[in-house]
């Protein structure tokens, strides 16, 4: 068996199940990882937009979640600091109507309306000393979507998303659906504050800055967050989400000069031909490394390293010179500058000794 490094072009498709690879004739779709979220803060805590807060700082209204989404169950709590609440009378109103079941309760549970809708909440507190405190606020659900685009390699025609790997570049885009006092805000009118693992990006708040770019850290979790505020500083929504990070992977495909690329990847290939050409596809490899000549490539066959004969380092041609036989091989690559940008894959090829071109 003889090996030749070939420079023949072929691209294959890697399925979302990670169990098979197959090419597609459709256009390549970029990675669009959409977190369709509804106003979540600090991972899983949502917040709400208020108006009318205050009254000496001794009586406050808080909600859980703090920035609720549309049609979400919300608990509104009355907190009175430095006040003797023993024997106090509490009356709640929703959109001007008394909420009888919440009479004298310290909290009120309700469901928000559609995005941009306004729910008016009023509360009257009569203390045992006769002091009366009233408060009202408006709850307006808002939300924001975060779209992530990873700058990692997937072959042409791949219909899945390009996933981020350690050390790769990612672009984050905020798609807001924000309202203030029932009026929708244009994305350009919103102030965005991006953070990565709690550290501010882009130098802090920026008007209209819907997009940011960041590098996936080599260790630990990756959490990207964005806070959207109006120009007067009112926080409208806060969103944070963990980014799923993968390691680069290798898939092998056979290339046929007559029929083109195969539909499935293989780890074991049985051929009736006297020559096969195969390609190693480095899924989720940082594009800058793949195209920048900063990778070390190694093909080996039955434990022996193969000499690089030039051409495309991801292609290998094997030739049957003895009328049959089999061999075990491996392909690996690693970055000279990023430790975790590396992968290794094993394969087996068997020639059955039939005439060239036999089926």
Secondary structure as GFF3:
##gff-version 3
##sequence-region A 1 359
A	DSSP	beta_strand	2	4	.	.	.	ID=ss1
A	DSSP	beta_strand	33	35	.	.	.	ID=ss2
A	DSSP	beta_strand	59	64	.	.	.	ID=ss3
A	DSSP	beta_strand	73	80	.	.	.	ID=ss4
A	DSSP	beta_strand	89	94	.	.	.	ID=ss5
A	DSSP	beta_strand	97	98	.	.	.	ID=ss6
A	DSSP	three_ten_helix	100	102	.	.	.	ID=ss7
A	DSSP	beta_strand	107	111	.	.	.	ID=ss8
A	DSSP	beta_strand	118	126	.	.	.	ID=ss9
A	DSSP	beta_strand	132	140	.	.	.	ID=ss10
A	DSSP	beta_strand	143	150	.	.	.	ID=ss11
A	DSSP	beta_strand	169	177	.	.	.	ID=ss12
A	DSSP	beta_strand	179	180	.	.	.	ID=ss13
A	DSSP	beta_strand	183	184	.	.	.	ID=ss14
A	DSSP	three_ten_helix	187	189	.	.	.	ID=ss15
A	DSSP	beta_strand	191	196	.	.	.	ID=ss16
A	DSSP	beta_strand	199	200	.	.	.	ID=ss17
A	DSSP	beta_strand	206	207	.	.	.	ID=ss18
A	DSSP	beta_strand	211	215	.	.	.	ID=ss19
A	DSSP	beta_strand	223	229	.	.	.	ID=ss20
A	DSSP	beta_strand	235	242	.	.	.	ID=ss21
A	DSSP	beta_strand	249	256	.	.	.	ID=ss22
A	DSSP	beta_strand	260	261	.	.	.	ID=ss23
A	DSSP	beta_strand	268	271	.	.	.	ID=ss24
A	DSSP	beta_strand	275	283	.	.	.	ID=ss25
A	DSSP	alpha_helix	287	291	.	.	.	ID=ss26
A	DSSP	beta_strand	295	301	.	.	.	ID=ss27
A	DSSP	beta_strand	304	305	.	.	.	ID=ss28
A	DSSP	beta_strand	315	319	.	.	.	ID=ss29
A	DSSP	beta_strand	325	335	.	.	.	ID=ss30
A	DSSP	beta_strand	342	351	.	.	.	ID=ss31
###
